[in-house]
Amino acid sequence: FVSRFGGDEFVVVISEDENRCDINNLLNRIQKLLEEKFKDYSLSVSYGIAVAPEEGTDAYQLIQLADGRMYKMKNYKKN
């Protein structure tokens, strides 16, 4: 499930059947596809991951956690 969260941010909800390795691979594939599709533009992709129920069960809490991790990635990449 993919939903626009605001501005240029999106939330992706992945079923419990996926594991963390699969999630990272999926996000890397999405990043490559976006960069290829919009190669004429300056584009960068940053993301944060939060996993339920290990890291919380409340949607707001999980979004906050993923959002914080995304901003750490943005700062690391200097986006």
PDB file with one MODEL, atoms N, CA, C and O in Angstrom:
MODEL        1
ATOM      1  N   PHE A   1       0.852  -1.165   0.000  1.00  0.00           N
ATOM      2  CA  PHE A   1       0.000   0.000   0.000  1.00  0.00           C
ATOM      3  C   PHE A   1       0.899   1.229   0.000  1.00  0.00           C
ATOM      4  O   PHE A   1       1.812   1.331   0.820  1.00  0.00           O
ATOM      5  N   VAL A   2       0.647   2.164  -0.914  1.00  0.00           N
ATOM      6  CA  VAL A   2       1.420   3.401  -1.004  1.00  0.00           C
ATOM      7  C   VAL A   2       0.458   4.567  -0.911  1.00  0.00           C
ATOM      8  O   VAL A   2      -0.600   4.570  -1.541  1.00  0.00           O
ATOM      9  N   SER A   3       0.840   5.567  -0.109  1.00  0.00           N
ATOM     10  CA  SER A   3       0.005   6.749   0.038  1.00  0.00           C
ATOM     11  C   SER A   3       0.877   7.989   0.159  1.00  0.00           C
ATOM     12  O   SER A   3       1.928   7.966   0.799  1.00  0.00           O
ATOM     13  N   ARG A   4       0.429   9.061  -0.458  1.00  0.00           N
ATOM     14  CA  ARG A   4       1.140  10.337  -0.310  1.00  0.00           C
ATOM     15  C   ARG A   4       0.890  10.836   1.108  1.00  0.00           C
ATOM     16  O   ARG A   4      -0.250  10.879   1.571  1.00  0.00           O
ATOM     17  N   PHE A   5       1.946  11.204   1.775  1.00  0.00           N
ATOM     18  CA  PHE A   5       1.857  11.622   3.171  1.00  0.00           C
ATOM     19  C   PHE A   5       1.845  13.134   3.298  1.00  0.00           C
ATOM     20  O   PHE A   5       1.284  13.677   4.250  1.00  0.00           O
ATOM     21  N   GLY A   6       2.448  13.799   2.364  1.00  0.00           N
ATOM     22  CA  GLY A   6       2.476  15.255   2.384  1.00  0.00           C
ATOM     23  C   GLY A   6       3.641  15.751   1.553  1.00  0.00           C
ATOM     24  O   GLY A   6       4.748  15.220   1.637  1.00  0.00           O
ATOM     25  N   GLY A   7       3.385  16.772   0.749  1.00  0.00           N
ATOM     26  CA  GLY A   7       4.459  17.321  -0.064  1.00  0.00           C
ATOM     27  C   GLY A   7       5.092  16.252  -0.917  1.00  0.00           C
ATOM     28  O   GLY A   7       4.439  15.659  -1.777  1.00  0.00           O
ATOM     29  N   ASP A   8       6.360  16.008  -0.680  1.00  0.00           N
ATOM     30  CA  ASP A   8       7.081  14.996  -1.462  1.00  0.00           C
ATOM     31  C   ASP A   8       7.362  13.743  -0.636  1.00  0.00           C
ATOM     32  O   ASP A   8       8.312  13.012  -0.915  1.00  0.00           O
ATOM     33  N   GLU A   9       6.546  13.500   0.367  1.00  0.00           N
ATOM     34  CA  GLU A   9       6.737  12.325   1.220  1.00  0.00           C
ATOM     35  C   GLU A   9       5.620  11.310   0.986  1.00  0.00           C
ATOM     36  O   GLU A   9       4.458  11.665   0.788  1.00  0.00           O
ATOM     37  N   PHE A  10       6.013  10.038   1.016  1.00  0.00           N
ATOM     38  CA  PHE A  10       5.069   8.951   0.808  1.00  0.00           C
ATOM     39  C   PHE A  10       5.250   7.919   1.921  1.00  0.00           C
ATOM     40  O   PHE A  10       6.340   7.768   2.472  1.00  0.00           O
ATOM     41  N   VAL A  11       4.178   7.222   2.238  1.00  0.00           N
ATOM     42  CA  VAL A  11       4.226   6.121   3.190  1.00  0.00           C
ATOM     43  C   VAL A  11       3.982   4.837   2.411  1.00  0.00           C
ATOM     44  O   VAL A  11       3.048   4.747   1.614  1.00  0.00           O
ATOM     45  N   VAL A  12       4.831   3.851   2.650  1.00  0.00           N
ATOM     46  CA  VAL A  12       4.669   2.541   2.034  1.00  0.00           C
ATOM     47  C   VAL A  12       4.446   1.545   3.161  1.00  0.00           C
ATOM     48  O   VAL A  12       5.274   1.426   4.064  1.00  0.00           O
ATOM     49  N   VAL A  13       3.336   0.837   3.110  1.00  0.00           N
ATOM     50  CA  VAL A  13       3.035  -0.194   4.102  1.00  0.00           C
ATOM     51  C   VAL A  13       3.211  -1.533   3.415  1.00  0.00           C
ATOM     52  O   VAL A  13       2.602  -1.806   2.380  1.00  0.00           O
ATOM     53  N   ILE A  14       4.059  -2.367   4.012  1.00  0.00           N
ATOM     54  CA  ILE A  14       4.385  -3.666   3.423  1.00  0.00           C
ATOM     55  C   ILE A  14       3.886  -4.753   4.366  1.00  0.00           C
ATOM     56  O   ILE A  14       3.998  -4.624   5.585  1.00  0.00           O
ATOM     57  N   SER A  15       3.340  -5.814   3.803  1.00  0.00           N
ATOM     58  CA  SER A  15       2.744  -6.884   4.604  1.00  0.00           C
ATOM     59  C   SER A  15       3.762  -7.544   5.515  1.00  0.00           C
ATOM     60  O   SER A  15       4.972  -7.426   5.324  1.00  0.00           O
ATOM     61  N   GLU A  16       3.245  -8.231   6.495  1.00  0.00           N
ATOM     62  CA  GLU A  16       4.098  -8.906   7.464  1.00  0.00           C
ATOM     63  C   GLU A  16       4.873 -10.064   6.857  1.00  0.00           C
ATOM     64  O   GLU A  16       5.755 -10.620   7.512  1.00  0.00           O
ATOM     65  N   ASP A  17       4.570 -10.434   5.638  1.00  0.00           N
ATOM     66  CA  ASP A  17       5.280 -11.535   4.995  1.00  0.00           C
ATOM     67  C   ASP A  17       6.686 -11.149   4.545  1.00  0.00           C
ATOM     68  O   ASP A  17       7.507 -12.016   4.244  1.00  0.00           O
ATOM     69  N   GLU A  18       6.957  -9.868   4.499  1.00  0.00           N
ATOM     70  CA  GLU A  18       8.270  -9.401   4.052  1.00  0.00           C
ATOM     71  C   GLU A  18       9.246  -9.380   5.226  1.00  0.00           C
ATOM     72  O   GLU A  18       8.839  -9.168   6.368  1.00  0.00           O
ATOM     73  N   ASN A  19      10.525  -9.599   4.951  1.00  0.00           N
ATOM     74  CA  ASN A  19      11.522  -9.445   6.005  1.00  0.00           C
ATOM     75  C   ASN A  19      12.347  -8.191   5.722  1.00  0.00           C
ATOM     76  O   ASN A  19      12.216  -7.589   4.656  1.00  0.00           O
ATOM     77  N   ARG A  20      13.182  -7.802   6.655  1.00  0.00           N
ATOM     78  CA  ARG A  20      13.939  -6.546   6.521  1.00  0.00           C
ATOM     79  C   ARG A  20      14.836  -6.529   5.291  1.00  0.00           C
ATOM     80  O   ARG A  20      14.980  -5.488   4.650  1.00  0.00           O
ATOM     81  N   CYS A  21      15.428  -7.640   4.958  1.00  0.00           N
ATOM     82  CA  CYS A  21      16.286  -7.701   3.769  1.00  0.00           C
ATOM     83  C   CYS A  21      15.455  -7.416   2.523  1.00  0.00           C
ATOM     84  O   CYS A  21      15.879  -6.659   1.649  1.00  0.00           O
ATOM     85  N   ASP A  22      14.273  -8.021   2.441  1.00  0.00           N
ATOM     86  CA  ASP A  22      13.388  -7.789   1.301  1.00  0.00           C
ATOM     87  C   ASP A  22      12.949  -6.331   1.243  1.00  0.00           C
ATOM     88  O   ASP A  22      12.852  -5.763   0.155  1.00  0.00           O
ATOM     89  N   ILE A  23      12.685  -5.720   2.383  1.00  0.00           N
ATOM     90  CA  ILE A  23      12.256  -4.321   2.433  1.00  0.00           C
ATOM     91  C   ILE A  23      13.369  -3.415   1.917  1.00  0.00           C
ATOM     92  O   ILE A  23      13.119  -2.529   1.099  1.00  0.00           O
ATOM     93  N   ASN A  24      14.580  -3.630   2.384  1.00  0.00           N
ATOM     94  CA  ASN A  24      15.706  -2.817   1.912  1.00  0.00           C
ATOM     95  C   ASN A  24      15.917  -2.996   0.411  1.00  0.00           C
ATOM     96  O   ASN A  24      16.178  -2.025  -0.298  1.00  0.00           O
ATOM     97  N   ASN A  25      15.806  -4.233  -0.077  1.00  0.00           N
ATOM     98  CA  ASN A  25      15.942  -4.479  -1.515  1.00  0.00           C
ATOM     99  C   ASN A  25      14.842  -3.774  -2.293  1.00  0.00           C
ATOM    100  O   ASN A  25      15.104  -3.184  -3.341  1.00  0.00           O
ATOM    101  N   LEU A  26      13.614  -3.830  -1.791  1.00  0.00           N
ATOM    102  CA  LEU A  26      12.500  -3.159  -2.451  1.00  0.00           C
ATOM    103  C   LEU A  26      12.725  -1.651  -2.507  1.00  0.00           C
ATOM    104  O   LEU A  26      12.524  -1.033  -3.552  1.00  0.00           O
ATOM    105  N   LEU A  27      13.137  -1.063  -1.402  1.00  0.00           N
ATOM    106  CA  LEU A  27      13.366   0.380  -1.375  1.00  0.00           C
ATOM    107  C   LEU A  27      14.520   0.785  -2.292  1.00  0.00           C
ATOM    108  O   LEU A  27      14.459   1.837  -2.928  1.00  0.00           O
ATOM    109  N   ASN A  28      15.540  -0.013  -2.366  1.00  0.00           N
ATOM    110  CA  ASN A  28      16.643   0.266  -3.297  1.00  0.00           C
ATOM    111  C   ASN A  28      16.175   0.185  -4.745  1.00  0.00           C
ATOM    112  O   ASN A  28      16.593   0.988  -5.580  1.00  0.00           O
ATOM    113  N   ARG A  29      15.307  -0.784  -5.048  1.00  0.00           N
ATOM    114  CA  ARG A  29      14.756  -0.892  -6.407  1.00  0.00           C
ATOM    115  C   ARG A  29      13.887   0.311  -6.741  1.00  0.00           C
ATOM    116  O   ARG A  29      13.967   0.844  -7.848  1.00  0.00           O
ATOM    117  N   ILE A  30      13.052   0.748  -5.787  1.00  0.00           N
ATOM    118  CA  ILE A  30      12.223   1.936  -6.003  1.00  0.00           C
ATOM    119  C   ILE A  30      13.103   3.143  -6.265  1.00  0.00           C
ATOM    120  O   ILE A  30      12.831   3.929  -7.173  1.00  0.00           O
ATOM    121  N   GLN A  31      14.155   3.296  -5.474  1.00  0.00           N
ATOM    122  CA  GLN A  31      15.074   4.418  -5.650  1.00  0.00           C
ATOM    123  C   GLN A  31      15.687   4.409  -7.046  1.00  0.00           C
ATOM    124  O   GLN A  31      15.715   5.446  -7.709  1.00  0.00           O
ATOM    125  N   LYS A  32      16.168   3.279  -7.495  1.00  0.00           N
ATOM    126  CA  LYS A  32      16.778   3.184  -8.824  1.00  0.00           C
ATOM    127  C   LYS A  32      15.773   3.485  -9.928  1.00  0.00           C
ATOM    128  O   LYS A  32      16.094   4.176 -10.895  1.00  0.00           O
ATOM    129  N   LEU A  33      14.551   2.964  -9.783  1.00  0.00           N
ATOM    130  CA  LEU A  33      13.517   3.222 -10.789  1.00  0.00           C
ATOM    131  C   LEU A  33      13.181   4.705 -10.879  1.00  0.00           C
ATOM    132  O   LEU A  33      13.041   5.247 -11.976  1.00  0.00           O
ATOM    133  N   LEU A  34      13.051   5.358  -9.734  1.00  0.00           N
ATOM    134  CA  LEU A  34      12.745   6.793  -9.735  1.00  0.00           C
ATOM    135  C   LEU A  34      13.878   7.605 -10.344  1.00  0.00           C
ATOM    136  O   LEU A  34      13.643   8.529 -11.124  1.00  0.00           O
ATOM    137  N   GLU A  35      15.110   7.255  -9.983  1.00  0.00           N
ATOM    138  CA  GLU A  35      16.259   7.981 -10.524  1.00  0.00           C
ATOM    139  C   GLU A  35      16.376   7.789 -12.039  1.00  0.00           C
ATOM    140  O   GLU A  35      16.748   8.719 -12.754  1.00  0.00           O
ATOM    141  N   GLU A  36      16.060   6.589 -12.528  1.00  0.00           N
ATOM    142  CA  GLU A  36      16.096   6.349 -13.973  1.00  0.00           C
ATOM    143  C   GLU A  36      14.969   7.102 -14.680  1.00  0.00           C
ATOM    144  O   GLU A  36      15.192   7.708 -15.728  1.00  0.00           O
ATOM    145  N   LYS A  37      13.779   7.067 -14.123  1.00  0.00           N
ATOM    146  CA  LYS A  37      12.620   7.710 -14.746  1.00  0.00           C
ATOM    147  C   LYS A  37      12.782   9.223 -14.798  1.00  0.00           C
ATOM    148  O   LYS A  37      12.365   9.861 -15.764  1.00  0.00           O
ATOM    149  N   PHE A  38      13.383   9.798 -13.765  1.00  0.00           N
ATOM    150  CA  PHE A  38      13.521  11.248 -13.676  1.00  0.00           C
ATOM    151  C   PHE A  38      14.981  11.676 -13.803  1.00  0.00           C
ATOM    152  O   PHE A  38      15.428  12.596 -13.118  1.00  0.00           O
ATOM    153  N   LYS A  39      15.718  11.003 -14.682  1.00  0.00           N
ATOM    154  CA  LYS A  39      17.149  11.255 -14.813  1.00  0.00           C
ATOM    155  C   LYS A  39      17.468  12.666 -15.294  1.00  0.00           C
ATOM    156  O   LYS A  39      18.591  13.135 -15.107  1.00  0.00           O
ATOM    157  N   ASP A  40      16.509  13.350 -15.907  1.00  0.00           N
ATOM    158  CA  ASP A  40      16.732  14.722 -16.365  1.00  0.00           C
ATOM    159  C   ASP A  40      16.554  15.749 -15.254  1.00  0.00           C
ATOM    160  O   ASP A  40      16.729  16.946 -15.479  1.00  0.00           O
ATOM    161  N   TYR A  41      16.210  15.287 -14.061  1.00  0.00           N
ATOM    162  CA  TYR A  41      15.974  16.163 -12.915  1.00  0.00           C
ATOM    163  C   TYR A  41      16.945  15.822 -11.795  1.00  0.00           C
ATOM    164  O   TYR A  41      17.477  14.714 -11.728  1.00  0.00           O
ATOM    165  N   SER A  42      17.162  16.778 -10.933  1.00  0.00           N
ATOM    166  CA  SER A  42      17.963  16.517  -9.740  1.00  0.00           C
ATOM    167  C   SER A  42      17.049  15.849  -8.718  1.00  0.00           C
ATOM    168  O   SER A  42      16.174  16.495  -8.142  1.00  0.00           O
ATOM    169  N   LEU A  43      17.254  14.575  -8.500  1.00  0.00           N
ATOM    170  CA  LEU A  43      16.368  13.794  -7.641  1.00  0.00           C
ATOM    171  C   LEU A  43      17.202  12.962  -6.684  1.00  0.00           C
ATOM    172  O   LEU A  43      18.216  12.376  -7.064  1.00  0.00           O
ATOM    173  N   SER A  44      16.764  12.922  -5.453  1.00  0.00           N
ATOM    174  CA  SER A  44      17.368  12.003  -4.504  1.00  0.00           C
ATOM    175  C   SER A  44      16.253  11.383  -3.682  1.00  0.00           C
ATOM    176  O   SER A  44      15.193  11.982  -3.501  1.00  0.00           O
ATOM    177  N   VAL A  45      16.498  10.196  -3.194  1.00  0.00           N
ATOM    178  CA  VAL A  45      15.507   9.453  -2.436  1.00  0.00           C
ATOM    179  C   VAL A  45      16.083   9.151  -1.060  1.00  0.00           C
ATOM    180  O   VAL A  45      17.185   8.616  -0.935  1.00  0.00           O
ATOM    181  N   SER A  46      15.330   9.497  -0.043  1.00  0.00           N
ATOM    182  CA  SER A  46      15.695   9.147   1.327  1.00  0.00           C
ATOM    183  C   SER A  46      14.509   8.431   1.942  1.00  0.00           C
ATOM    184  O   SER A  46      13.359   8.741   1.632  1.00  0.00           O
ATOM    185  N   TYR A  47      14.785   7.480   2.809  1.00  0.00           N
ATOM    186  CA  TYR A  47      13.688   6.749   3.435  1.00  0.00           C
ATOM    187  C   TYR A  47      14.054   6.338   4.844  1.00  0.00           C
ATOM    188  O   TYR A  47      15.228   6.268   5.211  1.00  0.00           O
ATOM    189  N   GLY A  48      13.023   6.068   5.624  1.00  0.00           N
ATOM    190  CA  GLY A  48      13.176   5.546   6.972  1.00  0.00           C
ATOM    191  C   GLY A  48      12.260   4.353   7.122  1.00  0.00           C
ATOM    192  O   GLY A  48      11.180   4.318   6.533  1.00  0.00           O
ATOM    193  N   ILE A  49      12.673   3.391   7.890  1.00  0.00           N
ATOM    194  CA  ILE A  49      11.904   2.162   8.068  1.00  0.00           C
ATOM    195  C   ILE A  49      11.540   2.008   9.537  1.00  0.00           C
ATOM    196  O   ILE A  49      12.365   2.228  10.425  1.00  0.00           O
ATOM    197  N   ALA A  50      10.295   1.627   9.776  1.00  0.00           N
ATOM    198  CA  ALA A  50       9.845   1.251  11.110  1.00  0.00           C
ATOM    199  C   ALA A  50       9.068  -0.058  10.963  1.00  0.00           C
ATOM    200  O   ALA A  50       8.298  -0.217  10.016  1.00  0.00           O
ATOM    201  N   VAL A  51       9.264  -0.981  11.879  1.00  0.00           N
ATOM    202  CA  VAL A  51       8.672  -2.310  11.769  1.00  0.00           C
ATOM    203  C   VAL A  51       7.740  -2.568  12.948  1.00  0.00           C
ATOM    204  O   VAL A  51       8.120  -2.432  14.111  1.00  0.00           O
ATOM    205  N   ALA A  52       6.505  -2.944  12.609  1.00  0.00           N
ATOM    206  CA  ALA A  52       5.530  -3.325  13.634  1.00  0.00           C
ATOM    207  C   ALA A  52       5.483  -4.846  13.710  1.00  0.00           C
ATOM    208  O   ALA A  52       5.634  -5.490  12.672  1.00  0.00           O
ATOM    209  N   PRO A  53       5.292  -5.431  14.823  1.00  0.00           N
ATOM    210  CA  PRO A  53       5.069  -4.821  16.125  1.00  0.00           C
ATOM    211  C   PRO A  53       6.343  -4.616  16.933  1.00  0.00           C
ATOM    212  O   PRO A  53       6.290  -4.117  18.057  1.00  0.00           O
ATOM    213  N   GLU A  54       7.503  -5.002  16.364  1.00  0.00           N
ATOM    214  CA  GLU A  54       8.746  -4.932  17.121  1.00  0.00           C
ATOM    215  C   GLU A  54       9.054  -3.525  17.632  1.00  0.00           C
ATOM    216  O   GLU A  54       9.591  -3.366  18.728  1.00  0.00           O
ATOM    217  N   GLU A  55       8.718  -2.508  16.844  1.00  0.00           N
ATOM    218  CA  GLU A  55       9.065  -1.135  17.204  1.00  0.00           C
ATOM    219  C   GLU A  55       7.851  -0.299  17.584  1.00  0.00           C
ATOM    220  O   GLU A  55       7.973   0.904  17.819  1.00  0.00           O
ATOM    221  N   GLY A  56       6.703  -0.913  17.644  1.00  0.00           N
ATOM    222  CA  GLY A  56       5.488  -0.213  18.039  1.00  0.00           C
ATOM    223  C   GLY A  56       4.299  -0.740  17.268  1.00  0.00           C
ATOM    224  O   GLY A  56       4.445  -1.416  16.249  1.00  0.00           O
ATOM    225  N   THR A  57       3.125  -0.421  17.771  1.00  0.00           N
ATOM    226  CA  THR A  57       1.901  -0.856  17.103  1.00  0.00           C
ATOM    227  C   THR A  57       1.025   0.323  16.707  1.00  0.00           C
ATOM    228  O   THR A  57       0.086   0.166  15.927  1.00  0.00           O
ATOM    229  N   ASP A  58       1.321   1.481  17.228  1.00  0.00           N
ATOM    230  CA  ASP A  58       0.556   2.681  16.919  1.00  0.00           C
ATOM    231  C   ASP A  58       1.075   3.299  15.621  1.00  0.00           C
ATOM    232  O   ASP A  58       2.278   3.511  15.473  1.00  0.00           O
ATOM    233  N   ALA A  59       0.169   3.589  14.679  1.00  0.00           N
ATOM    234  CA  ALA A  59       0.579   4.135  13.378  1.00  0.00           C
ATOM    235  C   ALA A  59       1.349   5.436  13.546  1.00  0.00           C
ATOM    236  O   ALA A  59       2.363   5.641  12.879  1.00  0.00           O
ATOM    237  N   TYR A  60       0.883   6.316  14.424  1.00  0.00           N
ATOM    238  CA  TYR A  60       1.560   7.596  14.639  1.00  0.00           C
ATOM    239  C   TYR A  60       2.984   7.366  15.129  1.00  0.00           C
ATOM    240  O   TYR A  60       3.916   8.006  14.641  1.00  0.00           O
ATOM    241  N   GLN A  61       3.160   6.477  16.069  1.00  0.00           N
ATOM    242  CA  GLN A  61       4.484   6.161  16.624  1.00  0.00           C
ATOM    243  C   GLN A  61       5.405   5.606  15.532  1.00  0.00           C
ATOM    244  O   GLN A  61       6.573   5.989  15.457  1.00  0.00           O
ATOM    245  N   LEU A  62       4.895   4.720  14.699  1.00  0.00           N
ATOM    246  CA  LEU A  62       5.708   4.125  13.636  1.00  0.00           C
ATOM    247  C   LEU A  62       6.099   5.157  12.589  1.00  0.00           C
ATOM    248  O   LEU A  62       7.227   5.147  12.096  1.00  0.00           O
ATOM    249  N   ILE A  63       5.174   6.047  12.246  1.00  0.00           N
ATOM    250  CA  ILE A  63       5.482   7.098  11.275  1.00  0.00           C
ATOM    251  C   ILE A  63       6.529   8.046  11.834  1.00  0.00           C
ATOM    252  O   ILE A  63       7.440   8.455  11.113  1.00  0.00           O
ATOM    253  N   GLN A  64       6.414   8.402  13.108  1.00  0.00           N
ATOM    254  CA  GLN A  64       7.409   9.272  13.749  1.00  0.00           C
ATOM    255  C   GLN A  64       8.797   8.632  13.696  1.00  0.00           C
ATOM    256  O   GLN A  64       9.784   9.300  13.386  1.00  0.00           O
ATOM    257  N   LEU A  65       8.863   7.364  13.993  1.00  0.00           N
ATOM    258  CA  LEU A  65      10.131   6.643  13.996  1.00  0.00           C
ATOM    259  C   LEU A  65      10.729   6.594  12.583  1.00  0.00           C
ATOM    260  O   LEU A  65      11.911   6.884  12.397  1.00  0.00           O
ATOM    261  N   ALA A  66       9.919   6.231  11.602  1.00  0.00           N
ATOM    262  CA  ALA A  66      10.396   6.164  10.222  1.00  0.00           C
ATOM    263  C   ALA A  66      10.795   7.547   9.722  1.00  0.00           C
ATOM    264  O   ALA A  66      11.796   7.686   9.018  1.00  0.00           O
ATOM    265  N   ASP A  67      10.024   8.569  10.080  1.00  0.00           N
ATOM    266  CA  ASP A  67      10.317   9.940   9.661  1.00  0.00           C
ATOM    267  C   ASP A  67      11.665  10.405  10.228  1.00  0.00           C
ATOM    268  O   ASP A  67      12.462  11.020   9.519  1.00  0.00           O
ATOM    269  N   GLY A  68      11.908  10.112  11.492  1.00  0.00           N
ATOM    270  CA  GLY A  68      13.183  10.466  12.102  1.00  0.00           C
ATOM    271  C   GLY A  68      14.353   9.783  11.411  1.00  0.00           C
ATOM    272  O   GLY A  68      15.401  10.395  11.204  1.00  0.00           O
ATOM    273  N   ARG A  69      14.178   8.535  11.061  1.00  0.00           N
ATOM    274  CA  ARG A  69      15.234   7.803  10.367  1.00  0.00           C
ATOM    275  C   ARG A  69      15.454   8.346   8.961  1.00  0.00           C
ATOM    276  O   ARG A  69      16.584   8.386   8.474  1.00  0.00           O
ATOM    277  N   MET A  70      14.363   8.768   8.306  1.00  0.00           N
ATOM    278  CA  MET A  70      14.498   9.352   6.972  1.00  0.00           C
ATOM    279  C   MET A  70      15.318  10.640   7.044  1.00  0.00           C
ATOM    280  O   MET A  70      16.187  10.871   6.203  1.00  0.00           O
ATOM    281  N   TYR A  71      15.045  11.475   8.041  1.00  0.00           N
ATOM    282  CA  TYR A  71      15.800  12.724   8.154  1.00  0.00           C
ATOM    283  C   TYR A  71      17.262  12.483   8.489  1.00  0.00           C
ATOM    284  O   TYR A  71      18.122  13.253   8.063  1.00  0.00           O
ATOM    285  N   LYS A  72      17.564  11.430   9.242  1.00  0.00           N
ATOM    286  CA  LYS A  72      18.964  11.071   9.483  1.00  0.00           C
ATOM    287  C   LYS A  72      19.644  10.717   8.164  1.00  0.00           C
ATOM    288  O   LYS A  72      20.784  11.114   7.927  1.00  0.00           O
ATOM    289  N   MET A  73      18.941   9.964   7.298  1.00  0.00           N
ATOM    290  CA  MET A  73      19.502   9.607   5.998  1.00  0.00           C
ATOM    291  C   MET A  73      19.700  10.861   5.156  1.00  0.00           C
ATOM    292  O   MET A  73      20.732  11.010   4.502  1.00  0.00           O
ATOM    293  N   LYS A  74      18.718  11.767   5.164  1.00  0.00           N
ATOM    294  CA  LYS A  74      18.842  13.011   4.393  1.00  0.00           C
ATOM    295  C   LYS A  74      20.061  13.806   4.855  1.00  0.00           C
ATOM    296  O   LYS A  74      20.825  14.308   4.030  1.00  0.00           O
ATOM    297  N   ASN A  75      20.243  13.921   6.157  1.00  0.00           N
ATOM    298  CA  ASN A  75      21.394  14.658   6.681  1.00  0.00           C
ATOM    299  C   ASN A  75      22.694  13.971   6.331  1.00  0.00           C
ATOM    300  O   ASN A  75      23.686  14.640   6.043  1.00  0.00           O
ATOM    301  N   TYR A  76      22.712  12.659   6.350  1.00  0.00           N
ATOM    302  CA  TYR A  76      23.914  11.904   6.005  1.00  0.00           C
ATOM    303  C   TYR A  76      24.265  12.106   4.532  1.00  0.00           C
ATOM    304  O   TYR A  76      25.434  12.263   4.180  1.00  0.00           O
ATOM    305  N   LYS A  77      23.239  12.101   3.675  1.00  0.00           N
ATOM    306  CA  LYS A  77      23.451  12.260   2.238  1.00  0.00           C
ATOM    307  C   LYS A  77      23.571  13.729   1.836  1.00  0.00           C
ATOM    308  O   LYS A  77      23.909  14.039   0.694  1.00  0.00           O
ATOM    309  N   LYS A  78      23.295  14.629   2.775  1.00  0.00           N
ATOM    310  CA  LYS A  78      23.351  16.078   2.515  1.00  0.00           C
ATOM    311  C   LYS A  78      22.346  16.482   1.446  1.00  0.00           C
ATOM    312  O   LYS A  78      22.665  17.297   0.580  1.00  0.00           O
ATOM    313  N   ASN A  79      21.125  15.922   1.491  1.00  0.00           N
ATOM    314  CA  ASN A  79      20.066  16.260   0.537  1.00  0.00           C
ATOM    315  C   ASN A  79      19.398  17.553   0.950  1.00  0.00           C
ATOM    316  O   ASN A  79      18.477  18.014   0.276  1.00  0.00           O
TER     317      ASN A  79
ENDMDL
END
